[in-house]
């Protein structure tokens, strides 16, 4: 199946969505990861900026890869033609309270040159389908979106997430600045997945 996505008024890109896959990251993906993850525009939108900076060395990224990415139970590479161009991460909640079971936090990112091509919604649909089938006790997946990240909000809405509201002053930054964060969720029973 092919989708035609208008990027701007004069240019059209065609991407075969069957070439988009998810797989666990491998240490051999570190150079592809660095190529997009050290981009300041990408980092502006995601929490990865807590560990990776635009000027991060290869050694720093390899260290992050070894500590976080490769050993994570659900840190998936978004691949186009087998090449890692982004990620989807699910953090399963196993908190100290029983009611937290069945819930997962979703985060994702895509290399800047792939924005606006329909890749993120396709990758998220694959991830959601896989997660809800693999983890039979999973009932809810939620995603937090920072202020001004309208593109991410549109992606989540395309996939079937519902905006539940705004968490006022939810994120407190190191400099004391407080940010409102939007909460989105999708349930295993939502019709988009059936």
ZINOR-V135294 format. One record per residue. N is the residue number from 1. PHI is phi in radians with two decimals (none if undefined). OMEGA is omega in whole degrees, 0 to 359 (* if undefined). D_CENTER is the distance of its C-alpha to the mean C-alpha in Angstrom with 1 decimal. Layout:
# ZINOR-V135294
n=N phi=PHI omega=OMEGA d_center=D_CENTER
n=N phi=PHI omega=OMEGA d_center=D_CENTER
This chain:
# ZINOR-V135294
n=1 phi=none omega=178 d_center=23.2
n=2 phi=-2.06 omega=176 d_center=22.5
n=3 phi=-2.07 omega=175 d_center=20.9
n=4 phi=-1.91 omega=183 d_center=22.3
n=5 phi=-2.09 omega=178 d_center=20.2
n=6 phi=-1.40 omega=180 d_center=22.2
n=7 phi=-1.58 omega=171 d_center=20.7
n=8 phi=-2.58 omega=187 d_center=23.8
n=9 phi=-1.13 omega=185 d_center=27.3
n=10 phi=-1.90 omega=187 d_center=28.7
n=11 phi=-2.34 omega=178 d_center=26.1
n=12 phi=-2.23 omega=179 d_center=24.5
n=13 phi=-2.01 omega=175 d_center=22.1
n=14 phi=-2.00 omega=179 d_center=22.1
n=15 phi=-2.15 omega=176 d_center=19.4
n=16 phi=-1.41 omega=187 d_center=20.2
n=17 phi=-1.18 omega=178 d_center=17.3
n=18 phi=-1.21 omega=178 d_center=18.9
n=19 phi=-1.49 omega=178 d_center=18.0
n=20 phi=-1.61 omega=180 d_center=14.3
n=21 phi=-2.36 omega=173 d_center=13.7
n=22 phi=-2.10 omega=176 d_center=11.6
n=23 phi=-2.77 omega=176 d_center=13.5
n=24 phi=-1.10 omega=175 d_center=13.7
n=25 phi=-1.19 omega=175 d_center=13.8
n=26 phi=-2.18 omega=180 d_center=17.4
n=27 phi=-1.00 omega=179 d_center=19.2
n=28 phi=-1.16 omega=179 d_center=20.4
n=29 phi=-1.53 omega=189 d_center=16.9
n=30 phi=-1.06 omega=181 d_center=17.3
n=31 phi=-1.21 omega=175 d_center=18.9
n=32 phi=-1.11 omega=178 d_center=16.3
n=33 phi=-1.03 omega=181 d_center=13.6
n=34 phi=-1.06 omega=184 d_center=16.0
n=35 phi=-1.02 omega=181 d_center=16.7
n=36 phi=-1.80 omega=185 d_center=13.4
n=37 phi=-1.29 omega=179 d_center=12.1
n=38 phi=-1.60 omega=179 d_center=15.6
n=39 phi=-1.41 omega=184 d_center=15.5
n=40 phi=-1.09 omega=179 d_center=16.3
n=41 phi=-1.17 omega=178 d_center=14.8
n=42 phi=-1.19 omega=183 d_center=11.3
n=43 phi=-1.09 omega=178 d_center=12.1
n=44 phi=-1.01 omega=189 d_center=13.5
n=45 phi=-1.72 omega=189 d_center=10.4
n=46 phi=-2.38 omega=180 d_center=8.6
n=47 phi=-1.28 omega=178 d_center=10.4
n=48 phi=-0.97 omega=180 d_center=10.5
n=49 phi=-1.07 omega=176 d_center=13.6
n=50 phi=-1.23 omega=183 d_center=15.4
n=51 phi=-2.02 omega=185 d_center=15.9
n=52 phi=-2.01 omega=178 d_center=15.6
n=53 phi=-2.12 omega=178 d_center=17.7
n=54 phi=-0.98 omega=181 d_center=18.7
n=55 phi=-1.81 omega=180 d_center=21.9
n=56 phi=-1.08 omega=177 d_center=20.6
n=57 phi=-1.36 omega=177 d_center=22.9
n=58 phi=-1.06 omega=180 d_center=22.2
n=59 phi=-1.08 omega=179 d_center=23.6
n=60 phi=-1.13 omega=180 d_center=21.3
n=61 phi=-1.20 omega=177 d_center=18.2
n=62 phi=-1.07 omega=178 d_center=20.0
n=63 phi=-1.06 omega=177 d_center=20.7
n=64 phi=-1.04 omega=179 d_center=17.1
n=65 phi=-1.01 omega=182 d_center=16.3
n=66 phi=-1.16 omega=183 d_center=19.3
n=67 phi=-1.37 omega=190 d_center=18.8
n=68 phi=-2.02 omega=193 d_center=15.1
n=69 phi=-1.24 omega=188 d_center=13.3
n=70 phi=-1.15 omega=183 d_center=16.1
n=71 phi=-1.61 omega=182 d_center=17.4
n=72 phi=-1.29 omega=182 d_center=14.3
n=73 phi=-1.21 omega=181 d_center=14.9
n=74 phi=-2.59 omega=175 d_center=11.4
n=75 phi=-1.93 omega=188 d_center=9.5
n=76 phi=-1.78 omega=174 d_center=9.2
n=77 phi=-1.44 omega=168 d_center=9.7
n=78 phi=-1.47 omega=184 d_center=9.0
n=79 phi=-2.02 omega=171 d_center=12.7
n=80 phi=-2.07 omega=185 d_center=15.1
n=81 phi=0.96 omega=177 d_center=18.6
n=82 phi=1.47 omega=182 d_center=17.7
n=83 phi=-1.67 omega=181 d_center=16.4
n=84 phi=-1.23 omega=181 d_center=13.0
n=85 phi=-2.12 omega=181 d_center=11.4
n=86 phi=-3.13 omega=178 d_center=7.7
n=87 phi=-2.56 omega=168 d_center=5.6
n=88 phi=-2.30 omega=180 d_center=4.1
n=89 phi=-2.17 omega=171 d_center=6.0
n=90 phi=-2.02 omega=175 d_center=8.5
n=91 phi=-1.84 omega=179 d_center=11.2
n=92 phi=-1.29 omega=178 d_center=14.3
n=93 phi=-1.48 omega=178 d_center=16.8
n=94 phi=-2.30 omega=187 d_center=20.2
n=95 phi=-0.93 omega=184 d_center=21.8
n=96 phi=-1.33 omega=179 d_center=25.5
n=97 phi=-1.85 omega=182 d_center=25.9
n=98 phi=-1.02 omega=184 d_center=26.0
n=99 phi=-1.18 omega=180 d_center=24.3
n=100 phi=-1.38 omega=176 d_center=21.0
n=101 phi=-1.10 omega=179 d_center=20.9
n=102 phi=1.53 omega=181 d_center=19.2
n=103 phi=-2.22 omega=177 d_center=16.2
n=104 phi=-2.43 omega=175 d_center=12.7
n=105 phi=-1.73 omega=181 d_center=10.0
n=106 phi=-1.89 omega=168 d_center=6.4
n=107 phi=-2.44 omega=182 d_center=3.7
n=108 phi=-2.75 omega=177 d_center=0.8
n=109 phi=-2.73 omega=181 d_center=4.4
n=110 phi=-2.47 omega=177 d_center=7.5
n=111 phi=-0.96 omega=186 d_center=11.1
n=112 phi=-0.93 omega=184 d_center=13.2
n=113 phi=-1.21 omega=181 d_center=15.7
n=114 phi=-1.83 omega=180 d_center=13.4
n=115 phi=-1.11 omega=174 d_center=12.6
n=116 phi=1.33 omega=182 d_center=14.6
n=117 phi=-1.95 omega=179 d_center=15.2
n=118 phi=1.44 omega=182 d_center=13.6
n=119 phi=-1.30 omega=183 d_center=11.3
n=120 phi=-1.03 omega=179 d_center=7.9
n=121 phi=-1.04 omega=179 d_center=10.0
n=122 phi=-1.12 omega=179 d_center=11.6
n=123 phi=-1.09 omega=180 d_center=8.8
n=124 phi=-1.18 omega=176 d_center=7.6
n=125 phi=-1.07 omega=177 d_center=11.4
n=126 phi=-1.08 omega=182 d_center=12.0
n=127 phi=-1.10 omega=182 d_center=9.6
n=128 phi=-1.12 omega=180 d_center=11.3
n=129 phi=-1.04 omega=180 d_center=14.6
n=130 phi=-1.09 omega=184 d_center=14.5
n=131 phi=-1.13 omega=182 d_center=13.5
n=132 phi=-1.19 omega=177 d_center=16.2
n=133 phi=-1.42 omega=183 d_center=18.7
n=134 phi=-1.28 omega=183 d_center=18.3
n=135 phi=-1.81 omega=187 d_center=18.3
n=136 phi=-1.15 omega=177 d_center=21.2
n=137 phi=-1.55 omega=180 d_center=21.4
n=138 phi=-1.33 omega=183 d_center=17.9
n=139 phi=-1.94 omega=189 d_center=18.7
n=140 phi=-2.43 omega=170 d_center=15.9
n=141 phi=-2.10 omega=182 d_center=12.1
n=142 phi=-2.16 omega=180 d_center=11.4
n=143 phi=-2.40 omega=177 d_center=8.9
n=144 phi=-1.84 omega=181 d_center=10.4
n=145 phi=-2.21 omega=181 d_center=10.6
n=146 phi=-1.28 omega=182 d_center=13.0
n=147 phi=-1.10 omega=176 d_center=16.2
n=148 phi=1.45 omega=181 d_center=16.5
n=149 phi=-1.61 omega=183 d_center=12.9
n=150 phi=-1.12 omega=180 d_center=14.3
n=151 phi=-1.09 omega=179 d_center=12.3
n=152 phi=-1.17 omega=177 d_center=9.1
n=153 phi=-1.06 omega=179 d_center=11.7
n=154 phi=-1.12 omega=179 d_center=13.2
n=155 phi=-1.05 omega=181 d_center=10.2
n=156 phi=-1.06 omega=179 d_center=10.0
n=157 phi=-1.15 omega=178 d_center=13.8
n=158 phi=-1.05 omega=183 d_center=14.1
n=159 phi=-1.39 omega=179 d_center=12.5
n=160 phi=2.04 omega=177 d_center=14.8
n=161 phi=-1.21 omega=177 d_center=13.4
n=162 phi=-1.93 omega=175 d_center=16.3
n=163 phi=-1.35 omega=183 d_center=16.5
n=164 phi=-1.62 omega=180 d_center=18.5
n=165 phi=2.66 omega=180 d_center=19.6
n=166 phi=-2.01 omega=176 d_center=19.3
n=167 phi=-1.55 omega=186 d_center=19.6
n=168 phi=-1.22 omega=179 d_center=22.2
n=169 phi=0.83 omega=184 d_center=22.2
n=170 phi=-1.28 omega=182 d_center=19.5
n=171 phi=-1.80 omega=177 d_center=18.3
n=172 phi=-1.90 omega=183 d_center=21.3
n=173 phi=-1.40 omega=183 d_center=20.9
n=174 phi=-1.01 omega=181 d_center=23.3
n=175 phi=-1.47 omega=178 d_center=25.6
n=176 phi=1.63 omega=179 d_center=26.0
n=177 phi=-1.15 omega=179 d_center=24.2
n=178 phi=-1.90 omega=181 d_center=22.7
n=179 phi=-2.09 omega=170 d_center=19.8
n=180 phi=-1.40 omega=182 d_center=19.3
n=181 phi=-2.20 omega=177 d_center=15.8
n=182 phi=-1.52 omega=179 d_center=15.1
n=183 phi=-1.86 omega=176 d_center=14.3
n=184 phi=-2.10 omega=176 d_center=13.0
n=185 phi=-2.58 omega=172 d_center=13.6
n=186 phi=-2.43 omega=182 d_center=14.3
n=187 phi=-1.89 omega=180 d_center=17.2
n=188 phi=-1.07 omega=181 d_center=18.3
n=189 phi=-1.64 omega=179 d_center=21.3
n=190 phi=-1.12 omega=186 d_center=19.8
n=191 phi=-1.10 omega=181 d_center=21.5
n=192 phi=-1.04 omega=183 d_center=18.6
n=193 phi=-1.61 omega=184 d_center=17.9
n=194 phi=-1.56 omega=* d_center=21.7
